[in-house]
Amino acid sequence: MLDEPGSPPDDPEDLRAFAERLIAEVKAQAVLIEKLRHQLAGHRAHRFGASSETADQLQLALESSEIAAAAMTGKLRLSDVEDATKPKRRPIPDHIPRTEVELSPGEDDCVRCGGHLRRIGEDVTEELEYIPGRFVVNRIVRPRLTCAGCERFVQAPLPSRPIERGRPGPGLLAHVLTGKYADHLPLYRQSAIFGREGLDLDRSTLADWVGRSTALLEPLAEEIGRHVLTGQAIFADDTPVNMLAPGSGRTRTARLWAYVRDERPWSGDAPPAALYRFSPDRKGERPKGHLSGFTGWMHADGYAGFEDLYRTGEIREVACLAHVRRKFVDVHRAQGSAIAEEAIRRIAQLYAVEKEARGSPPDRRVEIRQAKARPIFDDLRAWLAAQLATLSAKTPLAAAIRYALARIARLRPWLDHGVLEIDNNAAERAMRAIALGRKNYLFIGSEAGGRAAAIAYTLIETAKLNGVDPTAWLADTLARIPDCKINRIGDLLPWNYAR
């Protein structure tokens, strides 16, 4: 999300400074885009060998920068940054089928003088739309009428659209968003696919659509975030993503964080949801800011940056047994250790008990865990401590056991609280889309581009968690959100769409 406040400041001087900062960042993005276009033009002259891969990387960098610029421009509905090199809008090809909708003012006689209205012309707006499997053009015809008596002018208003004065319909915008963030298709590849359909949609045009769409959808992503952080327990994880470092010709490591609320294992009524945040680094202050106001349990790995959160007492830690198991699996694969194999077997017994408890209400889950899992859990801890005493401290197996003993101690609340889980797999599953995506887009162009990606992932992954087709839901949401009052934004959430 953008670091600026959700709404402009009231003070005129503060508002002027706010706008100047935002415009300066947009202009900086425009400079970066022009530089990347220049580099890409040079590499296109050398399309074979290693340089062709470099050209693809420049395509991705340019794509991310253009999304960032569009997101910042759409944030406060600023006018577009002038760019003489930006491709001009091309006419929609004639072979694309047209469907015509005529919007009448709804009156035959003039309400002012009673005179008869006569047609003097019309305005036609063409909107390129995507219906799964095919493109269509919606021709929105608005007759211009004038009164024969008083010459009053009448015309139906143009309906609100996701992008003002823009060409794409909500279905096409949804198709592009899910193509990039759910199906992991970079925009330059989507542009090539559209080209095979006879549509000349430049990558920079698609980037502008994505940036403006995510800016429009940001309040909905924030509403999902508020839902996530009101849960009794959440799952947290982060993953590295490469971000372009302007001026250096290299990338640096940024982070995408996921915070998941999923109460289905204990038959909770709250819909599942995933909140994503972007940060340029992995400092502990990042999750502290993301989780401001949250109180409850948090399933997480052993990241040291979370320690400050736990010390406040407002957030209580639940460790992850899957991370513990993974250490022993690595040792067993490398060395064939019998001790590691036995640790894996004992951990499997705990998972078998958890499988039995899954889907039961919290009090029943506690009963099952106390009766069947606690003896295995306590015995595992004692057995690991005994094995550690027989091993050299420098061996990988000893390191795995030390890690296990530290994390198991922090997993104990799981035995006593039915709303907790044995591992952090809900958050790790939420990271799969990012792991797949970064294999295709390689890196993010800027912080603004990273925040736009976090918005898109929040919306798409939450829809998937609720069994909702993200393309259909986003198409419906993009059509409705321009006219939606901020206090009714919850009506657009994916679980309400599912109903």
FIRODREN-67536 format. One record per residue (C-alpha): x, y, z; residue number from 0. Coordinates in nm, 3 decimals. Layout:
residues N
X, Y, Z, NUM
...
This chain:
residues 499
0.000, 0.000, 0.000, 0
0.115, 0.352, -0.051, 1
0.281, 0.500, 0.252, 2
0.081, 0.823, 0.219, 3
-0.236, 0.860, 0.432, 4
-0.550, 0.694, 0.308, 5
-0.711, 1.038, 0.252, 6
-0.552, 1.378, 0.174, 7
-0.478, 1.609, 0.469, 8
-0.726, 1.888, 0.544, 9
-0.476, 2.168, 0.592, 10
-0.412, 2.347, 0.257, 11
-0.037, 2.371, 0.316, 12
-0.012, 2.004, 0.411, 13
-0.225, 1.911, 0.110, 14
0.001, 2.112, -0.122, 15
0.314, 1.943, 0.021, 16
0.146, 1.603, -0.003, 17
0.059, 1.658, -0.370, 18
0.407, 1.789, -0.449, 19
0.570, 1.478, -0.299, 20
0.340, 1.247, -0.490, 21
0.389, 1.432, -0.819, 22
0.767, 1.426, -0.768, 23
0.756, 1.048, -0.725, 24
0.543, 1.011, -1.038, 25
0.792, 1.221, -1.234, 26
1.080, 1.011, -1.101, 27
0.901, 0.700, -1.225, 28
0.855, 0.865, -1.565, 29
1.230, 0.932, -1.585, 30
1.306, 0.571, -1.492, 31
1.057, 0.442, -1.751, 32
1.222, 0.650, -2.024, 33
1.568, 0.523, -1.922, 34
1.449, 0.160, -1.930, 35
1.288, 0.212, -2.271, 36
1.618, 0.343, -2.400, 37
1.808, 0.042, -2.265, 38
1.547, -0.198, -2.402, 39
1.571, -0.042, -2.748, 40
1.946, -0.109, -2.744, 41
1.909, -0.470, -2.640, 42
1.648, -0.542, -2.904, 43
1.925, -0.503, -3.158, 44
2.092, -0.810, -3.005, 45
1.814, -1.063, -2.973, 46
2.014, -1.384, -2.948, 47
2.225, -1.547, -2.679, 48
2.246, -1.409, -2.327, 49
2.139, -1.060, -2.433, 50
1.788, -1.182, -2.520, 51
1.741, -1.275, -2.155, 52
1.860, -0.929, -2.057, 53
1.599, -0.777, -2.287, 54
1.326, -0.983, -2.117, 55
1.444, -0.858, -1.779, 56
1.428, -0.500, -1.902, 57
1.074, -0.564, -2.026, 58
0.980, -0.676, -1.674, 59
1.152, -0.379, -1.510, 60
0.975, -0.138, -1.741, 61
0.644, -0.312, -1.679, 62
0.680, -0.281, -1.300, 63
0.781, 0.085, -1.320, 64
0.484, 0.170, -1.541, 65
0.245, -0.004, -1.300, 66
0.395, 0.196, -1.013, 67
0.357, 0.525, -1.198, 68
-0.005, 0.445, -1.288, 69
-0.085, 0.344, -0.929, 70
0.051, 0.672, -0.793, 71
-0.132, 0.874, -1.059, 72
-0.460, 0.699, -0.983, 73
-0.416, 0.736, -0.607, 74
-0.543, 1.093, -0.601, 75
-0.677, 1.101, -0.960, 76
-0.384, 1.318, -1.069, 77
-0.354, 1.409, -1.434, 78
-0.131, 1.180, -1.636, 79
0.239, 1.257, -1.655, 80
0.315, 1.390, -2.001, 81
0.520, 1.143, -2.198, 82
0.578, 1.213, -2.565, 83
0.712, 0.859, -2.619, 84
0.405, 0.684, -2.478, 85
0.224, 0.490, -2.753, 86
-0.087, 0.661, -2.885, 87
-0.423, 0.494, -2.843, 88
-0.499, 0.283, -3.148, 89
-0.852, 0.225, -3.279, 90
-1.018, -0.100, -3.183, 91
-1.010, -0.331, -3.488, 92
-1.333, -0.362, -3.684, 93
-1.333, -0.742, -3.665, 94
-1.406, -0.737, -3.290, 95
-1.784, -0.796, -3.245, 96
-1.986, -0.495, -3.126, 97
-2.280, -0.494, -2.888, 98
-2.472, -0.168, -2.879, 99
-2.642, -0.022, -2.572, 100
-2.843, 0.298, -2.607, 101
-2.887, 0.512, -2.298, 102
-3.196, 0.732, -2.322, 103
-3.246, 1.034, -2.096, 104
-3.578, 0.878, -1.993, 105
-3.808, 1.160, -2.103, 106
-4.000, 1.236, -2.424, 107
-4.106, 1.590, -2.343, 108
-3.910, 1.878, -2.198, 109
-3.957, 1.903, -1.820, 110
-3.897, 2.277, -1.841, 111
-4.156, 2.388, -2.101, 112
-4.337, 2.070, -2.210, 113
-4.203, 2.089, -2.565, 114
-4.126, 1.774, -2.765, 115
-3.763, 1.653, -2.756, 116
-3.604, 1.588, -3.095, 117
-3.282, 1.402, -3.164, 118
-2.997, 1.617, -3.292, 119
-2.711, 1.372, -3.268, 120
-2.542, 1.121, -3.039, 121
-2.222, 1.044, -2.856, 122
-2.071, 0.698, -2.890, 123
-1.822, 0.554, -2.640, 124
-1.651, 0.228, -2.731, 125
-1.546, 0.006, -2.441, 126
-1.327, -0.296, -2.506, 127
-1.452, -0.581, -2.291, 128
-1.339, -0.940, -2.235, 129
-1.588, -1.222, -2.194, 130
-1.408, -1.548, -2.107, 131
-1.288, -1.684, -2.437, 132
-1.358, -1.383, -2.655, 133
-1.341, -1.006, -2.686, 134
-1.639, -0.782, -2.755, 135
-1.682, -0.407, -2.792, 136
-1.962, -0.242, -2.599, 137
-2.090, 0.059, -2.798, 138
-2.253, 0.289, -2.547, 139
-2.474, 0.524, -2.751, 140
-2.612, 0.835, -2.580, 141
-2.851, 1.032, -2.802, 142
-2.832, 1.410, -2.771, 143
-3.182, 1.558, -2.753, 144
-3.300, 1.916, -2.762, 145
-3.637, 2.072, -2.688, 146
-3.823, 2.223, -2.986, 147
-3.975, 2.484, -2.758, 148
-3.696, 2.612, -2.529, 149
-3.391, 2.449, -2.690, 150
-3.303, 2.273, -2.362, 151
-3.033, 2.009, -2.412, 152
-3.083, 1.656, -2.270, 153
-2.849, 1.355, -2.267, 154
-2.809, 1.052, -2.041, 155
-2.488, 1.060, -1.834, 156
-2.211, 0.813, -1.908, 157
-2.207, 0.537, -1.642, 158
-1.916, 0.531, -1.401, 159
-1.624, 0.325, -1.525, 160
-1.318, 0.178, -1.353, 161
-1.081, 0.406, -1.543, 162
-1.217, 0.750, -1.626, 163
-1.188, 0.827, -1.997, 164
-1.032, 0.483, -2.030, 165
-1.115, 0.218, -2.285, 166
-1.114, -0.110, -2.086, 167
-1.425, -0.265, -1.939, 168
-1.421, -0.425, -1.593, 169
-1.407, -0.777, -1.736, 170
-1.095, -0.699, -1.936, 171
-0.925, -0.535, -1.636, 172
-1.007, -0.839, -1.423, 173
-0.869, -1.069, -1.694, 174
-0.538, -0.877, -1.704, 175
-0.505, -0.867, -1.323, 176
-0.566, -1.239, -1.276, 177
-0.343, -1.316, -1.572, 178
-0.052, -1.137, -1.406, 179
-0.103, -1.218, -1.037, 180
-0.291, -1.552, -1.045, 181
-0.165, -1.710, -1.367, 182
0.183, -1.551, -1.349, 183
0.180, -1.402, -1.699, 184
0.393, -1.086, -1.726, 185
0.220, -0.807, -1.913, 186
0.451, -0.823, -2.214, 187
0.346, -1.186, -2.263, 188
-0.021, -1.092, -2.229, 189
0.037, -0.821, -2.489, 190
0.171, -1.087, -2.727, 191
-0.129, -1.311, -2.658, 192
-0.370, -1.026, -2.732, 193
-0.174, -0.959, -3.051, 194
-0.261, -1.308, -3.174, 195
-0.628, -1.209, -3.129, 196
-0.572, -0.911, -3.358, 197
-0.560, -0.659, -3.071, 198
-0.267, -0.420, -3.050, 199
-0.249, -0.357, -2.673, 200
0.095, -0.230, -2.576, 201
0.257, -0.349, -2.257, 202
0.271, 0.006, -2.121, 203
-0.105, 0.036, -2.174, 204
-0.166, -0.283, -1.974, 205
0.070, -0.156, -1.701, 206
-0.131, 0.165, -1.678, 207
-0.451, -0.038, -1.642, 208
-0.303, -0.254, -1.365, 209
-0.169, 0.045, -1.171, 210
-0.495, 0.236, -1.188, 211
-0.703, -0.072, -1.106, 212
-0.504, -0.154, -0.793, 213
-0.525, 0.210, -0.680, 214
-0.904, 0.194, -0.721, 215
-0.924, -0.139, -0.537, 216
-0.697, -0.041, -0.247, 217
-0.985, 0.043, -0.005, 218
-1.122, -0.308, -0.058, 219
-0.782, -0.462, 0.015, 220
-0.764, -0.254, 0.335, 221
-1.107, -0.382, 0.435, 222
-0.980, -0.738, 0.395, 223
-0.681, -0.641, 0.611, 224
-0.908, -0.517, 0.890, 225
-1.098, -0.847, 0.874, 226
-0.775, -1.047, 0.902, 227
-0.647, -0.851, 1.203, 228
-0.967, -0.894, 1.405, 229
-0.918, -1.271, 1.428, 230
-0.819, -1.457, 1.744, 231
-0.522, -1.613, 1.566, 232
-0.338, -1.538, 1.243, 233
-0.062, -1.700, 1.040, 234
0.240, -1.490, 0.934, 235
0.521, -1.546, 0.686, 236
0.738, -1.351, 0.444, 237
0.932, -1.424, 0.128, 238
1.206, -1.240, -0.060, 239
1.144, -1.066, -0.392, 240
1.403, -0.887, -0.600, 241
1.346, -0.514, -0.646, 242
1.524, -0.301, -0.903, 243
1.775, -0.059, -0.754, 244
1.771, 0.244, -0.990, 245
2.111, 0.367, -1.101, 246
2.299, 0.053, -0.999, 247
2.189, -0.182, -1.277, 248
2.125, -0.443, -1.006, 249
1.846, -0.561, -0.779, 250
1.818, -0.567, -0.402, 251
1.613, -0.794, -0.181, 252
1.272, -0.669, -0.074, 253
0.993, -0.860, 0.102, 254
0.632, -0.958, 0.058, 255
0.456, -1.049, 0.383, 256
0.142, -1.257, 0.421, 257
-0.097, -1.253, 0.717, 258
-0.373, -1.514, 0.698, 259
-0.691, -1.569, 0.895, 260
-0.836, -1.915, 0.847, 261
-1.077, -2.057, 1.105, 262
-1.208, -2.343, 0.896, 263
-1.007, -2.614, 1.081, 264
-1.205, -2.541, 1.400, 265
-1.538, -2.467, 1.226, 266
-1.520, -2.092, 1.285, 267
-1.778, -1.870, 1.118, 268
-1.540, -1.601, 0.987, 269
-1.450, -1.624, 0.615, 270
-1.083, -1.699, 0.541, 271
-0.873, -1.411, 0.411, 272
-0.511, -1.325, 0.327, 273
-0.351, -0.983, 0.367, 274
-0.028, -0.906, 0.182, 275
0.212, -0.622, 0.255, 276
0.526, -0.509, 0.073, 277
0.841, -0.368, 0.231, 278
1.181, -0.278, 0.086, 279
1.363, -0.473, 0.361, 280
1.310, -0.723, 0.643, 281
1.353, -0.498, 0.945, 282
1.148, -0.584, 1.252, 283
0.969, -0.251, 1.230, 284
0.791, -0.372, 0.915, 285
0.570, -0.642, 1.075, 286
0.529, -0.415, 1.376, 287
0.366, -0.158, 1.149, 288
0.164, -0.418, 0.960, 289
0.019, -0.565, 1.281, 290
-0.051, -0.239, 1.462, 291
-0.368, -0.287, 1.664, 292
-0.372, -0.667, 1.642, 293
-0.399, -0.864, 1.966, 294
-0.405, -1.242, 1.972, 295
-0.205, -1.548, 1.870, 296
0.034, -1.552, 1.577, 297
0.167, -1.866, 1.410, 298
0.513, -1.792, 1.271, 299
0.864, -1.921, 1.214, 300
1.159, -1.823, 1.432, 301
1.223, -1.484, 1.267, 302
1.401, -1.266, 1.525, 303
1.220, -0.954, 1.406, 304
0.898, -1.083, 1.565, 305
1.051, -1.085, 1.914, 306
0.965, -0.720, 1.984, 307
0.602, -0.800, 1.906, 308
0.598, -1.087, 2.153, 309
0.757, -0.878, 2.428, 310
0.461, -0.638, 2.425, 311
0.235, -0.920, 2.541, 312
-0.035, -0.821, 2.294, 313
0.077, -1.080, 2.038, 314
0.148, -1.432, 2.160, 315
0.365, -1.672, 1.964, 316
0.277, -2.016, 1.832, 317
0.568, -2.200, 1.671, 318
0.549, -2.422, 1.364, 319
0.606, -2.798, 1.381, 320
0.644, -2.819, 1.003, 321
0.965, -2.614, 1.026, 322
1.095, -2.853, 1.293, 323
1.015, -3.156, 1.080, 324
1.184, -3.001, 0.778, 325
1.518, -2.982, 0.959, 326
1.511, -3.354, 1.035, 327
1.403, -3.441, 0.680, 328
1.706, -3.252, 0.543, 329
1.942, -3.440, 0.779, 330
1.787, -3.777, 0.699, 331
1.814, -3.718, 0.323, 332
2.177, -3.616, 0.351, 333
2.300, -3.870, 0.608, 334
2.035, -4.140, 0.648, 335
2.039, -4.074, 1.024, 336
1.835, -4.318, 1.232, 337
1.780, -4.049, 1.498, 338
1.640, -3.809, 1.238, 339
1.417, -4.086, 1.103, 340
1.282, -4.156, 1.452, 341
1.214, -3.783, 1.508, 342
1.016, -3.773, 1.183, 343
0.814, -4.077, 1.293, 344
0.725, -3.919, 1.629, 345
0.624, -3.594, 1.462, 346
0.401, -3.795, 1.226, 347
0.217, -3.928, 1.532, 348
0.136, -3.572, 1.637, 349
0.003, -3.495, 1.290, 350
-0.214, -3.807, 1.301, 351
-0.380, -3.681, 1.620, 352
-0.426, -3.337, 1.461, 353
-0.594, -3.497, 1.159, 354
-0.845, -3.656, 1.393, 355
-0.918, -3.320, 1.559, 356
-0.950, -3.119, 1.238, 357
-1.298, -2.977, 1.180, 358
-1.409, -3.021, 1.541, 359
-1.505, -2.721, 1.761, 360
-1.228, -2.574, 1.981, 361
-1.326, -2.747, 2.307, 362
-1.334, -3.088, 2.141, 363
-0.997, -3.026, 1.977, 364
-0.846, -2.950, 2.318, 365
-0.989, -3.274, 2.460, 366
-0.836, -3.480, 2.180, 367
-0.498, -3.309, 2.206, 368
-0.479, -3.341, 2.584, 369
-0.567, -3.710, 2.575, 370
-0.361, -3.820, 2.274, 371
-0.112, -3.553, 2.166, 372
0.025, -3.429, 2.501, 373
0.196, -3.762, 2.597, 374
0.360, -3.785, 2.251, 375
0.460, -3.417, 2.267, 376
0.621, -3.443, 2.612, 377
0.796, -3.768, 2.524, 378
0.933, -3.615, 2.202, 379
1.085, -3.325, 2.392, 380
1.247, -3.551, 2.653, 381
1.376, -3.791, 2.387, 382
1.532, -3.509, 2.181, 383
1.708, -3.370, 2.488, 384
1.849, -3.716, 2.562, 385
1.973, -3.761, 2.204, 386
2.140, -3.421, 2.203, 387
2.359, -3.521, 2.498, 388
2.511, -3.803, 2.289, 389
2.601, -3.595, 1.982, 390
2.882, -3.362, 1.887, 391
2.753, -3.005, 1.914, 392
2.884, -2.918, 1.567, 393
2.692, -3.179, 1.367, 394
2.389, -3.086, 1.151, 395
2.179, -3.333, 1.351, 396
2.266, -3.157, 1.677, 397
2.177, -2.824, 1.521, 398
1.840, -2.967, 1.411, 399
1.769, -3.095, 1.761, 400
1.862, -2.763, 1.924, 401
1.629, -2.584, 1.683, 402
1.353, -2.838, 1.755, 403
1.383, -2.799, 2.134, 404
1.364, -2.421, 2.107, 405
1.062, -2.424, 1.877, 406
0.873, -2.704, 2.053, 407
0.879, -2.501, 2.374, 408
0.700, -2.223, 2.187, 409
0.449, -2.464, 2.032, 410
0.308, -2.578, 2.366, 411
0.009, -2.331, 2.364, 412
-0.127, -2.538, 2.073, 413
-0.216, -2.815, 2.321, 414
-0.432, -2.588, 2.536, 415
-0.616, -2.372, 2.281, 416
-0.852, -2.521, 2.025, 417
-0.829, -2.221, 1.789, 418
-0.458, -2.282, 1.728, 419
-0.290, -2.501, 1.467, 420
0.009, -2.734, 1.481, 421
0.196, -2.550, 1.207, 422
0.212, -2.233, 0.999, 423
0.120, -2.401, 0.672, 424
-0.172, -2.163, 0.606, 425
0.076, -1.877, 0.561, 426
0.316, -2.090, 0.361, 427
0.037, -2.186, 0.121, 428
-0.038, -1.816, 0.079, 429
0.319, -1.769, -0.044, 430
0.292, -2.019, -0.330, 431
0.148, -1.765, -0.575, 432
0.439, -1.530, -0.510, 433
0.695, -1.810, -0.543, 434
0.547, -1.907, -0.880, 435
0.511, -1.549, -0.994, 436
0.866, -1.440, -0.925, 437
0.995, -1.720, -1.150, 438
0.821, -1.535, -1.431, 439
0.852, -1.167, -1.349, 440
1.196, -1.203, -1.183, 441
1.181, -0.875, -0.993, 442
0.967, -0.576, -0.892, 443
1.050, -0.240, -1.045, 444
0.990, -0.013, -0.744, 445
0.830, 0.015, -0.401, 446
0.510, 0.150, -0.555, 447
0.501, -0.151, -0.789, 448
0.550, -0.380, -0.490, 449
0.260, -0.220, -0.306, 450
0.040, -0.258, -0.615, 451
0.133, -0.629, -0.626, 452
0.043, -0.665, -0.255, 453
-0.304, -0.520, -0.324, 454
-0.360, -0.758, -0.616, 455
-0.243, -1.064, -0.420, 456
-0.466, -0.968, -0.124, 457
-0.773, -0.958, -0.345, 458
-0.701, -1.260, -0.564, 459
-0.579, -1.498, -0.294, 460
-0.868, -1.407, -0.061, 461
-1.114, -1.482, -0.341, 462
-0.948, -1.820, -0.398, 463
-0.962, -1.902, -0.024, 464
-1.338, -1.847, -0.037, 465
-1.388, -2.063, -0.345, 466
-1.468, -1.758, -0.560, 467
-1.351, -1.723, -0.920, 468
-1.120, -1.418, -0.891, 469
-1.179, -1.307, -1.250, 470
-1.559, -1.307, -1.219, 471
-1.550, -1.139, -0.877, 472
-1.302, -0.872, -0.983, 473
-1.506, -0.798, -1.296, 474
-1.818, -0.747, -1.084, 475
-1.626, -0.545, -0.823, 476
-1.455, -0.317, -1.074, 477
-1.794, -0.241, -1.228, 478
-1.947, -0.150, -0.890, 479
-1.667, 0.009, -0.689, 480
-1.657, 0.349, -0.867, 481
-2.009, 0.424, -0.732, 482
-1.968, 0.241, -0.399, 483
-1.973, 0.453, -0.083, 484
-1.674, 0.391, 0.143, 485
-1.899, 0.283, 0.432, 486
-2.050, 0.012, 0.207, 487
-1.717, -0.123, 0.080, 488
-1.776, -0.442, 0.279, 489
-2.061, -0.531, 0.042, 490
-1.800, -0.600, -0.226, 491
-1.595, -0.853, -0.025, 492
-1.558, -1.191, -0.201, 493
-1.757, -1.389, 0.056, 494
-2.051, -1.152, 0.007, 495
-2.019, -1.202, -0.369, 496
-2.025, -1.579, -0.311, 497
-2.358, -1.549, -0.128, 498
